[in-house]
Amino acid sequence: MGKRRGREWRPPRCSSGKAAFRSQGRALYALKRTAIDNAQAVAPLEIRQKRVYRCAECGAFHLTTLD
């Protein structure tokens, strides 16, 4: 079986510069993984992503912080 062409998802261009996820589920998984990795880190990051939202500009999902 060969590789399927044309089914690859490429993130749309977005002026925010944030990582783009094609589904809310993938973004939520990334949010969970970053929280776990940060909790296990020797020097945890002070900035933590806390929310997933759909971008009005590109239509992809991004992670953001709420202060």
N, C-alpha and C positions, 0 to 999 in steps of 0.2 A: 504494500500500500504506500502510495506516495503522499507527499505533503499536499494539503489543500491550499490552493491559492485563492486570494480574494476574500477569505473569511477572517483574515487577521484584523483585529481592532487596533486602530491607531488613534491616540488621543487627539482631539481637536485642538486647534490653536486657541489659547486663552491669554488675555493680557495679564491675568493674575499671576502667572508663573507657578502656580501650585500644581502638585501632582494630580492627574486626572484619572478617575476610575469610571469604567463603563457601566457599572451598576451600583445601586445602593448597598447591596450585599457585600460586594468586593470592598467598598469603602469602609463599611462597618467592620469587616474582618481586618483591614489595615489599621483601623482605629484600635481594635482590640489587641493586635500584635504589638503596636507601638507602646501601648500601656503596659503590656507584659514585659517587653524588652526594657522599657524604662525602669520598671520596678526591680529588675534583675541587674541593672547596670551598676558598675562601681561608682560612677559619677553621673547620677540621673540628671536629665535635662530639666531646666526650670519651666520651660514652655511646653505645655502639653496640649495636644489636639483633644477637643472635647465634643465636637459635633460634626455631622455630615450634612452637606447641603448640595442641592442641584444648582449649578451655575446657570444664570439666565443668558449669559453670553455664549457659552460653548455647549451647554446641555449635558456636560459630564458632571460627575460628583466630585467634590473636593472636601478636604478636612479643614476645619478652622478651630480657632480658640475663642473662648468667651471669657472675658475678664469681668 
